[in-house]
Amino acid sequence: MKTKKREHRSASLAESQPADPISRTFAQDLFDGVAPSYDTWAQVLTFFQYLPWRRFLVSQMAFRPGNLVLDVCTGTAGVAMEIAHHNNGRIVGLDASQLMLQAGVRAIEKQNLDGRVQLIQGRAEHLPFPDETFDTVVFTYLLRYVQDPDATIRELSRVLKPGGELLSLEFGIPETSWIQALWLIYNKVVMPVMTIPISRGWHRVGCFLGPSISDFCQRYPVHRIAAIWRENGIPLVETRRLFKGVAIVMWGTKGT
């Protein structure tokens, strides 16, 4: 029985992959190196806020019977499975990392969500779906890893039906000066050191994360991201800062 289950898992993921192989990116290499332990250490390194942030994101969705949802940058399918627990529709999770997707397939089977959540390998910049396919599109921690955030949001809006919802969860920088100072110390000093004993892959993430967030938030502050959403058919954009601004949830409805 165990052998058959492993065979089913491999086949279900392979069948949903695009025909053309995806050339490797920095993000793939980065997350392939932490895939087996991603969920555990993502919780620890965010002071156990990772799951509450995810739940808040999902709580902002307007669930309708039979919704078709796209979860971009799905990773180990955590958001996709959270959605499945609140909605009887079908969820498609897309990610560039093969090893993260394999971990996601194992988690989906463990929660008996086979058939509700389908995982495919692909990139947000070139979604393998027709225009106006999905009732809801959600993405998490995505925009720092794409070359052109404007074009990526345009692509996400393209596959969203009129009247459908676009939602995102991204890291941010606290606005209060003393909290921001603590955030900088943690991200640029503490996290690189504390990830050394975990693994080489996690140390690489620990060194990358703080500078990556700082650089992106300077180039693309929240008001600019919201403006890009509006330029691409999401007229009213709402935001909520979580954990003193360390995370930012954004959501809106595509115009009809």
C-alpha positions as CSV (number, residue, x, y, z in Angstrom):
1,M,0.0,0.0,0.0
2,K,2.8,2.5,0.8
3,T,4.5,1.8,-2.5
4,K,1.3,2.5,-4.4
5,K,0.7,5.7,-2.5
6,R,4.2,7.0,-3.4
7,E,3.5,6.1,-7.1
8,H,0.3,8.0,-7.0
9,R,1.9,11.1,-5.5
10,S,4.6,11.2,-8.2
11,A,2.2,10.7,-11.0
12,S,-0.3,13.3,-9.8
13,L,2.4,16.0,-9.7
14,A,4.1,14.9,-13.0
15,E,0.8,14.9,-14.9
16,S,0.1,18.5,-14.0
17,Q,3.5,19.9,-15.0
18,P,3.9,22.0,-18.1
19,A,5.3,20.2,-21.2
20,D,8.3,22.5,-21.5
21,P,10.8,22.3,-18.7
22,I,11.2,25.4,-16.5
23,S,14.7,26.9,-16.6
24,R,16.0,27.2,-13.0
25,T,15.7,30.5,-11.2
26,F,17.3,31.9,-8.0
27,A,14.0,31.3,-6.1
28,Q,13.9,27.6,-7.2
29,D,17.4,27.0,-5.9
30,L,16.7,28.9,-2.7
31,F,13.5,27.1,-1.8
32,D,14.6,23.7,-3.0
33,G,17.2,23.9,-0.3
34,V,14.6,24.2,2.5
35,A,11.6,22.4,1.2
36,P,11.5,19.4,3.6
37,S,11.5,21.6,6.7
38,Y,9.9,24.7,5.3
39,D,6.7,24.7,7.3
40,T,8.4,24.1,10.6
41,W,11.1,26.8,10.3
42,A,8.8,29.3,8.6
43,Q,6.8,29.2,11.8
44,V,9.7,29.5,14.1
45,L,11.5,32.3,12.3
46,T,8.4,34.4,12.2
47,F,7.8,34.0,16.0
48,F,4.9,31.6,15.1
49,Q,3.0,34.2,13.1
50,Y,3.3,32.4,9.8
51,L,0.1,30.4,10.2
52,P,-2.0,33.3,11.7
53,W,-1.0,35.5,8.8
54,R,-2.1,32.8,6.4
55,R,-5.4,32.4,8.2
56,F,-6.1,36.1,8.1
57,L,-5.4,36.2,4.3
58,V,-7.9,33.4,3.7
59,S,-10.4,35.0,6.0
60,Q,-10.7,38.0,3.6
61,M,-11.9,35.8,0.8
62,A,-15.6,35.8,-0.2
63,F,-16.3,32.1,-0.5
64,R,-18.9,31.1,-3.0
65,P,-20.0,27.5,-3.8
66,G,-17.9,25.9,-6.5
67,N,-15.3,28.6,-6.7
68,L,-12.2,27.9,-8.8
69,V,-9.2,29.4,-6.9
70,L,-5.6,29.9,-8.1
71,D,-2.9,30.0,-5.4
72,V,0.3,31.4,-6.9
73,C,3.7,30.8,-5.2
74,T,1.9,28.0,-3.3
75,G,5.1,26.4,-2.0
76,T,4.1,23.5,0.2
77,A,0.4,24.3,-0.4
78,G,-0.3,25.7,3.0
79,V,-2.6,28.5,1.7
80,A,-4.3,26.2,-0.8
81,M,-5.1,23.7,2.0
82,E,-6.4,26.5,4.3
83,I,-8.7,27.6,1.5
84,A,-9.9,24.0,1.0
85,H,-11.0,23.8,4.6
86,H,-13.3,26.8,4.1
87,N,-14.5,26.3,0.6
88,N,-15.9,23.4,-1.3
89,G,-14.5,24.6,-4.6
90,R,-11.3,23.5,-6.4
91,I,-7.9,25.0,-5.8
92,V,-5.0,25.0,-8.2
93,G,-1.6,25.7,-6.6
94,L,1.3,26.9,-8.7
95,D,5.0,27.1,-7.8
96,A,8.3,27.1,-9.6
97,S,10.0,24.8,-7.0
98,Q,9.6,21.1,-7.7
99,L,10.7,20.1,-4.2
100,M,8.3,22.5,-2.5
101,L,5.5,21.1,-4.7
102,Q,6.5,17.5,-3.7
103,A,6.3,18.5,0.0
104,G,2.9,20.0,-0.8
105,V,1.6,16.8,-2.4
106,R,2.5,14.9,0.7
107,A,0.7,17.4,2.9
108,I,-2.4,17.3,0.7
109,E,-2.5,13.5,0.9
110,K,-2.0,13.6,4.7
111,Q,-5.0,16.0,5.0
112,N,-7.1,13.9,2.6
113,L,-7.5,16.8,0.2
114,D,-6.7,14.8,-2.9
115,G,-8.9,15.9,-5.8
116,R,-9.7,19.2,-4.1
117,V,-6.2,20.7,-4.5
118,Q,-4.1,20.3,-7.7
119,L,-0.5,21.4,-7.8
120,I,1.4,22.4,-10.9
121,Q,4.8,23.7,-11.7
122,G,5.0,27.0,-13.4
123,R,5.8,30.7,-13.0
124,A,3.6,33.6,-12.1
125,E,5.0,35.7,-15.0
126,H,3.7,33.2,-17.6
127,L,0.6,31.5,-16.2
128,P,-0.5,28.5,-18.3
129,F,-4.3,29.4,-18.2
130,P,-6.7,31.2,-20.5
131,D,-8.0,34.7,-19.7
132,E,-10.6,35.0,-17.0
133,T,-10.3,31.4,-15.7
134,F,-10.4,31.8,-11.9
135,D,-13.0,33.2,-9.4
136,T,-10.2,34.0,-7.0
137,V,-6.4,34.5,-7.4
138,V,-4.2,34.6,-4.3
139,F,-0.4,34.9,-4.0
140,T,2.0,34.9,-1.1
141,Y,5.6,36.2,-0.9
142,L,5.9,36.4,-4.6
143,L,6.8,39.8,-5.9
144,R,10.4,39.9,-4.5
145,Y,11.2,37.0,-6.8
146,V,10.0,38.2,-10.1
147,Q,11.9,40.6,-12.5
148,D,8.8,42.8,-13.3
149,P,6.2,43.1,-10.5
150,D,4.0,45.3,-12.7
151,A,3.9,42.7,-15.5
152,T,3.3,39.9,-13.0
153,I,0.3,41.6,-11.4
154,R,-1.0,42.2,-14.9
155,E,-0.7,38.5,-15.6
156,L,-2.5,37.6,-12.4
157,S,-5.3,39.9,-13.2
158,R,-5.5,38.5,-16.7
159,V,-6.6,35.0,-15.5
160,L,-9.1,36.5,-12.9
161,K,-12.7,36.7,-13.9
162,P,-14.5,40.1,-13.7
163,G,-15.9,40.4,-10.2
164,G,-13.3,38.0,-8.9
165,E,-11.0,38.6,-6.0
166,L,-7.2,39.2,-6.0
167,L,-5.5,38.8,-2.6
168,S,-1.9,38.8,-1.5
169,L,0.3,38.3,1.6
170,E,3.8,39.9,1.5
171,F,6.5,40.8,4.1
172,G,6.7,44.5,5.0
173,I,8.8,46.8,7.1
174,P,7.3,48.2,10.4
175,E,6.5,51.9,10.3
176,T,7.3,52.7,14.0
177,S,10.9,53.6,14.3
178,W,11.9,51.6,17.3
179,I,10.1,48.5,16.0
180,Q,11.8,49.0,12.7
181,A,15.1,49.1,14.4
182,L,14.4,45.7,16.1
183,W,13.2,44.3,12.8
184,L,16.5,45.4,11.2
185,I,18.6,43.8,13.9
186,Y,16.6,40.6,13.7
187,N,16.7,40.3,10.0
188,K,20.3,41.4,9.3
189,V,22.0,40.0,12.4
190,V,20.0,37.5,14.4
191,M,18.4,35.5,11.7
192,P,21.6,34.9,9.7
193,V,23.3,33.6,12.8
194,M,20.4,31.5,14.2
195,T,20.0,29.7,10.9
196,I,23.6,28.5,10.8
197,P,22.9,25.3,12.8
198,I,19.7,24.5,11.0
199,S,21.2,23.8,7.5
200,R,23.1,25.4,4.8
201,G,19.9,26.0,2.9
202,W,18.3,27.8,5.8
203,H,21.4,29.9,6.4
204,R,21.2,31.0,2.9
205,V,17.6,32.0,3.4
206,G,18.5,33.7,6.7
207,C,21.1,35.9,5.0
208,F,18.9,36.7,2.0
209,L,15.6,37.5,3.5
210,G,16.2,40.8,5.4
211,P,18.1,42.6,2.6
212,S,15.6,41.3,0.0
213,I,12.6,42.7,2.0
214,S,14.3,46.0,2.6
215,D,15.3,46.5,-1.0
216,F,11.9,45.5,-2.4
217,C,9.9,47.7,0.1
218,Q,12.0,50.7,-0.8
219,R,11.4,50.2,-4.5
220,Y,7.8,49.1,-4.2
221,P,6.1,50.6,-1.1
222,V,2.6,49.6,-0.3
223,H,1.0,52.6,-2.1
224,R,2.9,51.8,-5.3
225,I,1.8,48.1,-5.2
226,A,-1.8,49.3,-4.7
227,A,-1.5,51.7,-7.6
228,I,-0.3,48.8,-9.8
229,W,-3.3,46.8,-8.8
230,R,-5.6,49.7,-9.7
231,E,-3.9,50.1,-13.1
232,N,-4.6,46.4,-13.8
233,G,-8.4,46.4,-13.1
234,I,-8.6,46.2,-9.3
235,P,-10.2,49.7,-8.6
236,L,-10.6,49.5,-4.8
237,V,-7.7,48.0,-2.9
238,E,-7.7,47.4,0.8
239,T,-4.7,46.6,3.0
240,R,-4.0,45.4,6.5
241,R,-0.7,45.5,8.3
242,L,-0.1,42.5,10.6
243,F,2.3,42.1,13.5
244,K,3.2,45.8,13.6
245,G,3.7,45.9,9.8
246,V,6.0,42.9,9.4
247,A,3.4,41.4,7.1
248,I,0.9,43.1,4.8
249,V,-2.3,41.6,3.4
250,M,-3.8,43.3,0.4
251,W,-7.1,42.5,-1.4
252,G,-9.5,43.8,-4.0
253,T,-12.2,42.9,-6.6
254,K,-11.6,43.0,-10.3
255,G,-13.9,45.4,-12.2
256,T,-16.7,44.0,-14.3
